[in-house]
Amino acid sequence: MQSAARPALFESTIKSLPLLGRGKVRDIYAVGDDHLLIVTTDRLSAFDVILPDPIPGKGEILTAMSLFWFRHFEDMVPHHLGRLSLEEVLPDAAERAEVEGRAMVVKRLRPLMVEAVVRGYLIGSGWKDYQTSGEVCGIALPRGLRQAEQLPVPIFTPSTKAEIGSHDENIDFARAEEILGRDYAHKVRELALRLYAGAAAFARARGIIIADTKFEFGLDRNGEVVLIDEALTPDSSRFWPLEDYAVGISPPSFDKQFVRDYLETLDWDKRAPGPRLPPEIIEKTAAKYREALERLTGVA
């Protein structure tokens, strides 16, 4: 990890590679025909809106955490990390310095257009849906469950992949089968549930509950399913401190739920442009991300 005093990066400015696009957090560049350079910036999105204030160090933390999990689970599922080094892709030292520690060179794959969400606890949009219908993404749950309660078994609750400015939409498994095809839908569900189970057990032993998480997958040239994008980060997951967990409340978190909770106190319609964040919210959010990385990986 690099120094916390390093300036925040809201947007990368690599000139030597073609820019393919900017997502909510990541800038993506082409590296020839077979690879991509993914730069994880310090941008923060909430309610699918990119906020104007970056979180210093966030991109480095997300990158370090994804790299950790890709390697931790590489015997279970292949990942998209390539063999090209950053030095090979960006030989200019000044250009490389901007993205060092927050960039990954990955294989260019065909993304599967469903987000593989796994929920182990009843919170967020799942809790809202359950209160209304007793179901989450078409899955009927037992009656009488409370907010933040652990589910009898983790459930796979896919969603669509929304464009920037739009909201992901929860879908049922039948719709996922229509989008992906039956075989790939079943493979993605099986992999997502296995990854979640392994990660949840690993994290719990280190004092973190992974309440839910989102995986993304792609296909290589042989049609094999590959883990892509990010994995088990505070941006794609809800991390709760085990020591503060209680049923019936929304537990404190190591992730951007802290920012969401702050934004819920504002008179904001959850549409762009997003509101500015006070310095103390930025600092506390950065600290939460750092603590999650330290607890899970031992990297300070």
N, C-alpha and C positions, 0 to 999 in steps of 0.2 A: 504494500500500500504506500502511496505517496503522501506527502505532507498535507495535513488538513488546511494549511495556509495557501495551497495552490489555488489559483483563481478558479471560480466556477466556470464551467463550459456550457453555455446555453445552446450553441450551434457550432459545429465543426466547419472548417474552411479549407479542406483539402482540395488543392488545385490539380494535382497530378493524376487523379483518378476521376472517371465519370460519376457524378452523383446520380443515383437511381431514385432516391426519394428520402424524405424525412418523415418518420413516424412520430408518435407521441413522445417517445424518448430517444429512439435510435435513428442515426443517420446511416444510410446504406450506400456504399460505393461499389462499382464493378471492378473486379480484378481479373482482367481477361474474360474468357467465356465460361470458366468453370468455378470461379471463386468470387466471394464477396468480402468486403471489409465492412464490418458492423461496428460503428462507433456509438457507445452508450454515453449520452450526454448527461448533464445534471438537470435536464428538464423534468418537471413533475406534472403529471396529469391527474386530475380528480374529476369525477363525474364526466369523464371523456372530454374534458377541456384542459388544454395545456395552460398552466399557470405562468404568469410573467416572471416569477422569481425562481431561479434554479436553486437546488440544494447542494452546496459545495461538497464534493467528494462522493456524491451519490452514484455517479456513473462508474467510478472505480470500484465501489463496494458491490454494485450489481454484477459487474464483470467478474470480480474475484469469486463471488458466490456462485455464479453460473458455472464458471470453470471448475470449481470444487465439485459441484453436483454432477456435471457431465462426466468427470473422471470417476466419481464415486459409483456411478451406475453404468459405466460403459460395458460391463459384462452382461447387463440386462438388456440394454438397448443401445444401438450405435448413435453417436452424436454427430453434429455437423462441423466440428472443428477440423480445419484443414492442416496440412503439414507445412505450408508456407509460413515463414516468420514475418513479423511486422517489419523487420529490417529489409527483407527481400521485397516487400510490397511498397514500403515507403523508404527508399534509400536516403532521402534528404533528411538530415538530422533535425533541422528546425521544424519541418512539417510533421515529422514523427513525434516530436516532443509534445505537440498539442494533444495527441490522442494516446500517448503511452499510458498503459495501465487501464485503459478504458476501451480498447479496440480488440476485436477478434477477427482473424482471417478464417472464413468458413467456406465449406463447399456450397456451390449454388445448386439448390434442390427445388423441387416443386412442392410448395406448401399445401397442406391439406386445409381446406377452408372451413374448418370447425375448430373452435377452442375447446380443449379437453379439460373441463373443470371437474375437480373432485372435491366433494364436501364431506368432512368428517364430523362437523358440528353445525348446529342450526343457527345461522347468523346472516346478516346482510339481506340481500334480495331473497335468499332462500327462506329466511325467517318471515319476511313479509308475505311471500307466497303461501307459506304454511298457515299463517294466521287467517288468510282468506279462504283457502281451499283444502287445507290439510295435505297438500301435495307440494313437491318441488320438482319442476320440469317433468310433470306427468307421473312422478313416483309417489305413491301413497305412503305416508309415514304414520306411525302410531299416534293415537290421540294423546293429548295432554303433555306434549313436549314443551319445554320452556326455552326461552332465549338462551343461546350459547350452549345448550345441552349437547352432549356427545350423542351422535346417532348410533343406533344399534350396529350398523355396519356403514362404512363409507359408501357414498353414492356418486355415480357418474352423471353429471348434469351439464351437457354440452351447451355451447352458445355459438352464435354466428360471430364472424370476425367483421367488426364494423369499420367503416372508413373514419378518418379523423373528423371529429365534430359530431359523429353519430354514436348511438349507444349500441353495445352488444345486446343481442336478444337471446334470452334463454329459449332453448328448444328441447323437445323430447327426443328420445333415442330413435324413434321411427323417422323423424325428420333428419337426424344425423345420418341414418342409413341412406336416405334419399340423396343427400349431398355427397357422401363419401363412397357409397356403395356398401353392400352388406358386409363383405369381408373386411374392408378397411375400417368400417365403423366398429366392428367387434374387436379387431386388433388394437385400435386406438383405445377403446374402453378398457381392455385387459391390461395394456401397458400402463395407462394412466393410473388405474387402481393399484397395480403392483408398485409403481414408483411412489405413489402417495404413502402406501403402507410402510415401505422401507424408510422413506424420509421421515415420516411421523414418528416411528420408533427411534430412529437415530436422534432426532431433535428432542424428543421427550427426555431422553437420557441426559441431555444437555440443558434442560430447564426451559425448553420452548415447546409449546403446543402449536402444531400447524393445523389451524382450523379448516382451511380450505386452500386450494392452489389451482393454478391454471397451467397446463402444458400445451405446447404447440409442436406439431409433427409435420414432417415433409417426406417426400419419396425420392429415393435415389434412382439412378438409371435402371436398376434392376427391379424397381418397384418395392424395395424394402423400406419399411417405416423407420424414420430417423428422428431423433429428438432435436429440435431446432430452437432458435430464438433465445429465450432465457429459461432458467429452470430454478424453481423454488427460491425466489428472491422476495424481498419485502415489497416489491412492486407487483408481483404475480401471486402473492400468497397473503394470508392473514397469519401473522405470528403473534402468539400470546405468551407472556411470561407465566410459566407453570405456577409459580408461587402466588400470583395474583388472580388466578382463574377462579371464577365462581359462576354457578348457573343462575340465570335470571337477570343478568346484566350484560351489557356489551363490555367485555374485558378490555383493559388497557392493552396496547399493541406495540410491536416493534416496526410496524409498517406505516403506510401512508393513511391508514384509518385515522391516525392522530390529526392529520391535516383535514381529512373529510369532516371529522367531528368539529374542528374549528370553523370550517366553512359553513357547516349547518347552523352556526350561530349568527351568520350574516344575512342581510337582506339581499340575496343574490339568486337569480333565477336559474343558475347552473347552465348558463349559456355563455359562449365566448363574447367578449373577453373575460377572462377570469380575474378575480380581485388580487391585489397585492397582498403578500404575506408579511406580517410583522417580523422583525429580526429575531425575536424570541421563539417564534414558531419555526422559523428556518433552522435555528440552532438546535432546538430540541428534536426536530425531525432528523437532522443529520446525526445527532447523537444516538437516536434510536436505531438508525440503519447501521451505524458502526457497532453498536452493542450486539445486534443480531449476528453480524459477521463474526465478531469475536467469540460469541458463545458457540456458534455452530462449527466454526472452522479452526478456532484458535489463532487466527490471523488478526493482529492488532493494527 
